[in-house]
Amino acid sequence: MNTHAWPTVFGGGESERTRGGCPSPCGLDVTRMLGEDCTASRQWCHADIISTVEFNYSGDLLATGDKGGRVVIFQREQENKSRPHSRGEYNVYSTFQSHEPEFDYLKSLEIEEKINKIRWLPQQNAAHFLLSTNDKTIKLWKISERDKRAEGYNLKDEDGRLRDPFRITALRVPILKPMDLMVEASPRRIFANAHTYHINSISVNSDHETYLSADDLRINLWHLEITDRSFNIVDIKPANMEELTEVITAAEFHPHQCNVFVYSSSKGTIRLCDMRSSALCDRHSKFFEEPEDPSSRSFFSEIISSISDVKFSHSGRYMMTRDYLSVKVWDLNMESRPVETHQVHEYLRSKLCSLYENDCIFDKFECCWNGSDSAIMTGSYNNFFRMFDRDTRRDVTLEASRESSKPRASLKPRKVCTGGKRKKDEISVDSLDFNKKILHTAWHPADNVIAVAATNNLYIFQDKIN
């Protein structure tokens, strides 16, 4: 990561898709604004809100899911040979409806079409595969290209109608002719009826054959080829639901060890499990928890300590957790306390009462690593997002906004004033817009390119181009 250019960010031009674009740190430069801001010309609806963002393993494709059950895939353009140092921009590659609203008549329960998570599978051939899930059903999608069509069938005319058998007097050999590129998304597997509670996580195993899905109380292990059964590997549901004290909030497989996974809880704890020890992993191998400071305990302590996201580093040595106010980095060899704690928006501690009243205190922020594990990123309110350099311990706050997204415009770091006299470039904590929040972010696996979802807009930032 180019830490020398850390505070410098640039804006980019607008594209034809409905989601927005702007700036970032580490010398990141917004390649484009993927979208239109529906608030200007027409009211955007609840279904347009982006609910997940995910790069594929190569970083050439970027998938977003929204509350309307749609998946939009962006593809990175190849570098221009005439400008070898220019970076490719992301343009819309495919759009399809992944999930539809359903109704469970046995439980009188409405099932939302909202996409909770998207996870890519490693590419094995020309096609791409991804898993998408709503609250109850996981689907495996195949994304493939078609640029040729067959012509000259014996039994059908070119328009597809069956020919009169008595008029067929010769045998024709069909030939392939070029056609406009068509990207097709087809469902290959549907994994359903395995979760009583809402699915909050899916994670593909490093063996590329299995994946896990987690809800509030259980974690299931699936084989990608088998849809009619899964194996329950974690079950924390008590015999008496009145004794329930915590729920599962996130789960992820280790990036290299196919037998190891972690899951986090609403109590701020993380459990590492080894599937070699037993079929049911209710007994964890490692337990990560930071002791609470009794002097700082309050009514909100348990709520803000709940972990909303957990991510292994690419190396597999560390894992990162996000709670309401901070991001913590844990060494897998040390369970007693995190090796790093980064405050995301500590200035909100004095606002917890009002955040509880407007339900913002229950927002689930995600976090992500850069490709070399040297920096981490997470979101905040007022369309702010935070980036932390682990080597230099420097951090920066940036804002994803359309006002700052003019071509090649420089984006300055933002600062929040907590009291006293406010400087010119600072924003008061009382002026923050809690309706504008960045919950979902993603970092390119190799390059300094990030994607930030701000409500119904997607902002893409790219390394500074000299």
ChimeraX attribute file (.defattr): number of C-alpha atoms within 10 A of each C-alpha:
attribute: neighborCount
match mode: 1-to-1
recipient: residues
	/A:1	19
	/A:2	12
	/A:3	15
	/A:4	9
	/A:5	14
	/A:6	21
	/A:7	19
	/A:8	21
	/A:9	27
	/A:10	27
	/A:11	31
	/A:12	25
	/A:13	16
	/A:14	21
	/A:15	19
	/A:16	12
	/A:17	17
	/A:18	18
	/A:19	25
	/A:20	28
	/A:21	31
	/A:22	38
	/A:23	38
	/A:24	37
	/A:25	32
	/A:26	25
	/A:27	23
	/A:28	28
	/A:29	29
	/A:30	33
	/A:31	31
	/A:32	27
	/A:33	31
	/A:34	25
	/A:35	18
	/A:36	21
	/A:37	18
	/A:38	15
	/A:39	10
	/A:40	8
	/A:41	8
	/A:42	8
	/A:43	9
	/A:44	15
	/A:45	12
	/A:46	12
	/A:47	15
	/A:48	19
	/A:49	20
	/A:50	30
	/A:51	23
	/A:52	25
	/A:53	26
	/A:54	22
	/A:55	24
	/A:56	20
	/A:57	16
	/A:58	13
	/A:59	16
	/A:60	17
	/A:61	21
	/A:62	24
	/A:63	22
	/A:64	23
	/A:65	29
	/A:66	25
	/A:67	22
	/A:68	22
	/A:69	24
	/A:70	21
	/A:71	23
	/A:72	20
	/A:73	21
	/A:74	21
	/A:75	18
	/A:76	16
	/A:77	13
	/A:78	12
	/A:79	13
	/A:80	11
	/A:81	8
	/A:82	7
	/A:83	8
	/A:84	8
	/A:85	11
	/A:86	14
	/A:87	18
	/A:88	15
	/A:89	20
	/A:90	21
	/A:91	19
	/A:92	18
	/A:93	16
	/A:94	17
	/A:95	17
	/A:96	14
	/A:97	14
	/A:98	26
	/A:99	21
	/A:100	14
	/A:101	12
	/A:102	12
	/A:103	11
	/A:104	9
	/A:105	8
	/A:106	6
	/A:107	7
	/A:108	8
	/A:109	10
	/A:110	11
	/A:111	16
	/A:112	17
	/A:113	23
	/A:114	24
	/A:115	26
	/A:116	24
	/A:117	23
	/A:118	27
	/A:119	23
	/A:120	21
	/A:121	21
	/A:122	15
	/A:123	13
	/A:124	8
	/A:125	8
	/A:126	8
	/A:127	12
	/A:128	18
	/A:129	21
	/A:130	19
	/A:131	24
	/A:132	23
	/A:133	28
	/A:134	26
	/A:135	20
	/A:136	21
	/A:137	19
	/A:138	26
	/A:139	20
	/A:140	23
	/A:141	21
	/A:142	16
	/A:143	18
	/A:144	16
	/A:145	13
	/A:146	12
	/A:147	12
	/A:148	14
	/A:149	12
	/A:150	13
	/A:151	16
	/A:152	14
	/A:153	16
	/A:154	16
	/A:155	15
	/A:156	14
	/A:157	13
	/A:158	12
	/A:159	7
	/A:160	9
	/A:161	9
	/A:162	12
	/A:163	14
	/A:164	10
	/A:165	10
	/A:166	6
	/A:167	7
	/A:168	11
	/A:169	8
	/A:170	7
	/A:171	10
	/A:172	12
	/A:173	10
	/A:174	12
	/A:175	11
	/A:176	11
	/A:177	10
	/A:178	10
	/A:179	11
	/A:180	9
	/A:181	10
	/A:182	13
	/A:183	14
	/A:184	15
	/A:185	19
	/A:186	14
	/A:187	14
	/A:188	11
	/A:189	16
	/A:190	18
	/A:191	21
	/A:192	15
	/A:193	13
	/A:194	21
	/A:195	18
	/A:196	12
	/A:197	13
	/A:198	16
	/A:199	25
	/A:200	21
	/A:201	25
	/A:202	26
	/A:203	24
	/A:204	26
	/A:205	24
	/A:206	18
	/A:207	12
	/A:208	12
	/A:209	13
	/A:210	16
	/A:211	23
	/A:212	22
	/A:213	24
	/A:214	27
	/A:215	24
	/A:216	22
	/A:217	21
	/A:218	21
	/A:219	28
	/A:220	19
	/A:221	20
	/A:222	21
	/A:223	18
	/A:224	16
	/A:225	12
	/A:226	12
	/A:227	16
	/A:228	12
	/A:229	14
	/A:230	19
	/A:231	14
	/A:232	18
	/A:233	18
	/A:234	21
	/A:235	17
	/A:236	16
	/A:237	15
	/A:238	11
	/A:239	8
	/A:240	7
	/A:241	8
	/A:242	7
	/A:243	9
	/A:244	12
	/A:245	12
	/A:246	17
	/A:247	17
	/A:248	26
	/A:249	25
	/A:250	27
	/A:251	25
	/A:252	24
	/A:253	24
	/A:254	23
	/A:255	20
	/A:256	13
	/A:257	13
	/A:258	19
	/A:259	15
	/A:260	18
	/A:261	22
	/A:262	22
	/A:263	24
	/A:264	25
	/A:265	22
	/A:266	21
	/A:267	19
	/A:268	21
	/A:269	18
	/A:270	25
	/A:271	20
	/A:272	21
	/A:273	24
	/A:274	19
	/A:275	15
	/A:276	11
	/A:277	12
	/A:278	11
	/A:279	12
	/A:280	17
	/A:281	21
	/A:282	14
	/A:283	14
	/A:284	18
	/A:285	14
	/A:286	16
	/A:287	17
	/A:288	20
	/A:289	16
	/A:290	12
	/A:291	8
	/A:292	10
	/A:293	7
	/A:294	7
	/A:295	6
	/A:296	7
	/A:297	10
	/A:298	9
	/A:299	9
	/A:300	13
	/A:301	13
	/A:302	12
	/A:303	17
	/A:304	21
	/A:305	19
	/A:306	24
	/A:307	27
	/A:308	24
	/A:309	24
	/A:310	25
	/A:311	24
	/A:312	23
	/A:313	22
	/A:314	17
	/A:315	13
	/A:316	16
	/A:317	14
	/A:318	18
	/A:319	20
	/A:320	21
	/A:321	26
	/A:322	26
	/A:323	24
	/A:324	24
	/A:325	18
	/A:326	17
	/A:327	24
	/A:328	17
	/A:329	22
	/A:330	22
	/A:331	17
	/A:332	17
	/A:333	10
	/A:334	13
	/A:335	16
	/A:336	13
	/A:337	15
	/A:338	20
	/A:339	13
	/A:340	13
	/A:341	15
	/A:342	19
	/A:343	15
	/A:344	24
	/A:345	19
	/A:346	13
	/A:347	15
	/A:348	17
	/A:349	13
	/A:350	11
	/A:351	13
	/A:352	17
	/A:353	14
	/A:354	12
	/A:355	16
	/A:356	13
	/A:357	9
	/A:358	12
	/A:359	10
	/A:360	16
	/A:361	18
	/A:362	14
	/A:363	16
	/A:364	18
	/A:365	20
	/A:366	24
	/A:367	24
	/A:368	26
	/A:369	24
	/A:370	22
	/A:371	19
	/A:372	14
	/A:373	20
	/A:374	14
	/A:375	22
	/A:376	23
	/A:377	23
	/A:378	24
	/A:379	28
	/A:380	24
	/A:381	19
	/A:382	19
	/A:383	22
	/A:384	23
	/A:385	27
	/A:386	24
	/A:387	24
	/A:388	23
	/A:389	19
	/A:390	15
	/A:391	10
	/A:392	10
	/A:393	10
	/A:394	12
	/A:395	21
	/A:396	20
	/A:397	21
	/A:398	23
	/A:399	24
	/A:400	30
	/A:401	20
	/A:402	18
	/A:403	10
	/A:404	20
	/A:405	25
	/A:406	20
	/A:407	16
	/A:408	19
	/A:409	18
	/A:410	19
	/A:411	25
	/A:412	19
	/A:413	21
	/A:414	16
	/A:415	16
	/A:416	18
	/A:417	17
	/A:418	16
	/A:419	10
	/A:420	7
	/A:421	9
	/A:422	12
	/A:423	11
	/A:424	6
	/A:425	11
	/A:426	14
	/A:427	15
	/A:428	15
	/A:429	18
	/A:430	12
	/A:431	10
	/A:432	14
	/A:433	11
	/A:434	13
	/A:435	12
	/A:436	15
	/A:437	21
	/A:438	26
	/A:439	24
	/A:440	26
	/A:441	26
	/A:442	23
	/A:443	25
	/A:444	23
	/A:445	20
	/A:446	12
	/A:447	15
	/A:448	21
	/A:449	24
	/A:450	26
	/A:451	25
	/A:452	31
	/A:453	27
	/A:454	29
	/A:455	22
	/A:456	23
	/A:457	25
	/A:458	27
	/A:459	28
	/A:460	31
	/A:461	29
	/A:462	29
	/A:463	26
	/A:464	24
	/A:465	13
	/A:466	5
